[in-house]
């Protein structure tokens, strides 16, 4: 009898304690070492862009030394450009502009995309047809060329650059939001809320949207990197505020001297590359953490 009880006891499955979905997502994210390293790098870049100009208050437009002083000479850590301006000060000041435009443009794109995608996926019918044709119109436009036209027509101010980037980048969020709404609106808890008298507004923003956010958050994180690249491209082409320093503007202004002083172009190029790569890796980590199909259970 005792032997039978022992066998029975050992045959019982061991059930682990269920974790909260948020804690499970956090553990999944920090299990992705590439995403964690990228997050640390991104936090360092953001900290340098925010507090760097405070502790290194050199004017990025001021000619402080002889032109083309190599990195480390005369106390200038990253050297000077063709006008003798401090490249380190320009990198710190440009980081603020590039990150601010990237975040603001991504927020604008996400807002437009969620609005269009949610209405199309929830109401379907003629509403979906009109909004999806509108989305496809923006999707087939050459995004960089369209943003260049907007900036050229309405001025190269920072708000206009942000608007130009945001207005051409929302289609991916709209399509993702629409597909999530089409999937979730047929689930039982949505049907129960509708039967309970919930208004369409409450169904969209309180019931369906919170459950559709994970893929939207991932796409929003990736769009910040895309917006930074867009801003760098516009600044490189001279379609930016000449009174504001940015990473793309540094590359564009020093472009003719790339063979004589390659570091003036390489350093801001590396800043853009590392920042966008870090954002992409963080986005991949968020995708692993928020997508239940990819979690290791």
C-alpha positions in Angstrom: 0.0 0.0 0.0 2.8 2.4 1.0 4.6 1.6 -2.3 1.4 2.3 -4.3 0.9 5.7 -2.5 4.5 6.6 -3.2 4.1 5.8 -6.9 0.8 7.7 -7.0 2.4 10.7 -5.3 5.3 10.8 -7.8 2.9 10.6 -10.7 1.0 13.7 -9.7 1.9 16.6 -12.0 3.7 19.6 -10.5 1.8 22.8 -11.3 3.8 26.0 -11.1 2.4 29.2 -9.9 0.9 31.3 -12.7 2.6 34.6 -13.2 0.9 37.9 -14.1 1.0 38.6 -17.9 3.0 41.8 -17.3 5.6 40.0 -15.2 5.8 37.3 -17.8 6.3 39.8 -20.6 9.0 41.6 -18.6 10.8 38.3 -17.9 10.6 37.5 -21.6 12.0 40.8 -22.6 15.0 40.6 -20.1 15.6 37.1 -21.3 16.5 38.6 -24.7 20.1 39.8 -24.0 20.4 41.7 -27.3 17.3 43.7 -26.5 18.6 44.4 -22.9 22.0 45.6 -24.2 20.2 47.7 -26.8 17.9 49.2 -24.1 21.0 50.2 -22.0 22.7 51.8 -25.1 19.5 53.6 -25.9 19.1 54.9 -22.4 22.7 56.2 -22.5 22.0 58.0 -25.8 18.9 59.6 -24.5 20.6 60.6 -21.3 23.5 62.2 -23.2 21.1 64.0 -25.5 19.0 65.4 -22.6 21.7 66.3 -20.0 24.8 66.4 -22.2 24.3 70.0 -23.4 23.9 71.1 -19.7 27.3 69.7 -18.6 28.9 70.5 -22.0 27.4 73.9 -22.8 29.5 74.7 -25.9 27.5 76.3 -28.7 27.4 73.8 -31.6 27.4 76.8 -34.1 30.4 78.6 -32.5 33.8 78.4 -34.2 35.9 77.3 -31.2 39.2 76.2 -32.9 40.9 75.6 -36.2 39.0 73.7 -38.9 39.5 69.9 -39.2 41.2 69.3 -35.9 41.3 65.5 -35.5 39.5 63.9 -32.5 41.4 64.4 -29.2 43.5 67.3 -30.3 43.5 70.5 -28.2 40.9 68.9 -25.8 38.2 68.4 -28.4 37.1 64.8 -27.9 35.6 64.4 -31.4 37.5 67.1 -33.2 36.2 70.0 -35.2 34.4 70.4 -38.5 35.2 72.5 -41.6 34.3 75.7 -39.8 36.1 74.8 -36.6 32.9 73.9 -34.7 33.0 71.3 -31.9 31.6 68.1 -33.2 30.9 66.7 -29.7 28.7 69.7 -29.0 27.0 69.2 -32.3 26.4 65.5 -31.6 24.9 66.3 -28.2 22.7 69.1 -29.5 21.7 67.1 -32.6 20.7 64.1 -30.5 18.0 66.2 -28.8 16.5 67.3 -32.2 16.7 63.9 -33.9 15.2 62.0 -30.9 12.5 64.6 -30.3 11.4 64.6 -34.0 11.5 60.8 -34.0 9.3 60.5 -30.9 6.9 63.2 -32.0 6.5 61.9 -35.6 6.0 58.4 -34.3 3.3 59.6 -31.9 1.6 61.4 -34.7 1.7 58.3 -37.0 0.4 56.0 -34.2 -2.4 58.4 -33.5 -3.5 58.6 -37.1 -3.0 54.9 -37.7 -4.9 53.8 -34.7 -7.8 56.1 -35.5 -8.1 55.0 -39.1 -7.5 51.3 -38.4 -9.9 51.2 -35.4 -12.7 52.8 -37.3 -12.2 50.5 -40.4 -11.9 47.3 -38.4 -14.8 48.0 -36.1 -17.5 49.4 -38.4 -16.4 47.5 -41.6 -18.7 47.9 -44.6 -18.5 51.2 -46.5 -16.5 52.8 -43.7 -13.8 50.2 -44.1 -13.8 50.5 -47.9 -13.3 54.3 -47.8 -10.6 54.3 -45.1 -8.7 51.4 -46.6 -8.7 53.1 -50.1 -7.5 56.3 -48.3 -4.7 54.2 -46.6 -3.7 52.6 -49.8 -3.4 56.0 -51.5 -0.8 57.1 -48.9 0.9 53.6 -48.9 1.7 53.8 -52.6 3.2 57.3 -52.4 7.1 57.5 -52.2 7.3 58.5 -48.6 10.7 60.3 -48.7 9.7 62.2 -51.8 6.3 63.1 -50.4 7.8 64.4 -47.2 10.4 66.4 -49.2 7.6 68.1 -51.2 5.7 69.0 -48.0 8.8 70.5 -46.4 9.8 72.4 -49.5 6.3 73.8 -49.9 5.5 74.8 -46.3 8.9 75.6 -44.9 11.7 73.7 -43.2 10.7 74.3 -39.6 10.9 71.5 -36.9 7.1 71.3 -36.6 6.6 71.0 -40.3 9.4 68.3 -40.6 7.6 66.4 -37.8 4.3 66.7 -39.6 5.8 65.7 -42.9 7.3 62.5 -41.4 4.2 61.6 -39.4 1.8 62.1 -42.2 3.6 59.6 -44.5 4.3 56.9 -41.9 1.0 55.9 -40.4 -0.2 53.3 -42.9 1.5 50.3 -41.3 -0.1 51.1 -37.9 -3.5 51.5 -39.6 -3.3 48.1 -41.2 -2.1 46.4 -38.1 -4.8 48.0 -36.0 -7.5 47.1 -38.5 -6.4 43.4 -38.6 -6.4 43.3 -34.8 -9.9 44.9 -34.6 -11.3 42.4 -37.1 -9.9 39.6 -35.0 -10.9 40.8 -31.6 -14.4 42.2 -32.4 -15.7 38.6 -32.9 -14.5 37.3 -29.6 -16.9 36.3 -26.8 -16.0 39.0 -24.3 -16.7 41.7 -27.0 -20.0 40.1 -27.8 -20.8 40.0 -24.1 -20.0 43.7 -23.7 -22.1 44.6 -26.7 -25.0 42.6 -25.2 -24.6 44.4 -21.9 -25.3 47.7 -23.6 -21.8 49.0 -24.1 -21.6 51.9 -26.6 -19.5 51.8 -29.7 -17.1 54.3 -28.2 -16.6 52.1 -25.1 -16.2 49.0 -27.2 -13.5 50.6 -29.3 -11.5 52.3 -26.7 -12.1 50.3 -23.5 -12.7 46.8 -24.7 -11.0 46.2 -28.0 -8.1 48.7 -28.2 -6.4 47.7 -24.9 -6.2 44.1 -26.2 -4.9 45.2 -29.6 -2.1 47.3 -28.2 0.8 44.8 -28.1 1.6 44.7 -31.9 0.9 48.4 -32.1 3.4 49.1 -29.4 6.0 47.1 -31.3 5.3 48.9 -34.5 5.5 52.3 -32.7 8.9 51.5 -31.3 10.2 50.6 -34.8 8.7 53.8 -36.2 10.8 56.0 -34.0 13.9 54.6 -35.7 12.3 55.1 -39.1 11.4 58.7 -38.2 15.0 59.4 -37.1 16.2 58.1 -40.5 13.7 60.3 -42.3 14.8 63.4 -40.4 18.4 62.6 -41.1 17.6 62.2 -44.8 15.8 65.5 -45.0 18.5 67.3 -43.1 21.2 65.8 -45.3 19.4 67.2 -48.3 19.2 70.6 -46.7 15.5 70.5 -46.0 15.8 71.3 -42.3 15.9 74.4 -40.1 19.4 75.9 -40.6 19.3 77.3 -37.1 18.9 73.9 -35.5 21.6 71.3 -35.3 20.8 67.7 -36.1 22.8 64.5 -37.0 21.7 64.6 -40.6 22.7 68.3 -40.9 26.2 67.5 -39.6 26.7 64.9 -42.3 25.2 67.1 -45.0 27.3 70.1 -44.2 30.6 68.1 -44.0 29.8 66.0 -47.0 32.2 67.8 -49.4 35.1 67.1 -47.1 34.6 63.4 -46.5 37.9 62.5 -48.1 39.9 65.1 -46.2 38.3 64.6 -42.8 36.2 61.5 -42.8 35.5 61.6 -39.1 33.3 64.6 -39.5 30.8 62.4 -41.4 31.6 59.0 -39.8 30.9 60.1 -36.2 27.3 61.5 -36.8 26.7 58.5 -39.1 27.6 56.1 -36.3 25.3 58.0 -33.9 22.4 57.5 -36.3 23.3 53.8 -37.0 23.7 52.9 -33.3 20.5 54.7 -32.3 18.4 53.1 -35.0 19.9 49.7 -34.4 19.3 49.9 -30.6 15.6 51.0 -31.3 15.2 48.0 -33.7 16.6 45.5 -31.2 14.4 46.9 -28.4 11.4 46.6 -30.8 12.4 42.9 -31.5 12.5 42.3 -27.7 9.1 43.9 -27.3 7.8 41.7 -30.0 9.0 38.6 -28.3 7.6 39.7 -25.0 4.2 40.9 -26.1 3.5 38.3 -28.8 2.1 35.2 -26.9 2.8 33.0 -30.0 6.5 33.6 -29.5 6.8 33.1 -25.8 8.5 29.9 -24.6 5.9 28.3 -22.3 
